[in-house]
């Protein structure tokens, strides 16, 4: 199992607001089992306690649109992808800021650096 730990900010393209409003994102996130979202925007998703997989964070909005989402996770790529699809539309452009260093990344770069292919982490070459 390729579980990775990270802390990021998720913002809209160029660091601007995300295309979703708080209420829209909250309604979509309600479809995820074992995810608890508080009215102030704080959420915890205990994905699998046995393997210590969880995502937590905070939705920040200005009353109209989400300004950014602070996310902290210890999870599989698929777990994060499932959550992201509930927060923003699948075709929405957004950027990721890695914390604490503030490095800006697109989603593909973040994925490849955080969840490298197994052959790169084990030092073996792929067949």
Buried (B, 14 or more C-beta within 10 A) or exposed (E): EEBBEBEBBBBBEEEBBBBBBBEBBBEBBEEBEEBEBEEEBEBBBBBBEEEEBBBBBBBBBEEEBBBBBBBBBBBBBEBBEBBBEBBBBEEBBBBBBBBEEEEBBEBEEBBEEBBEEEEEEEEEEEE
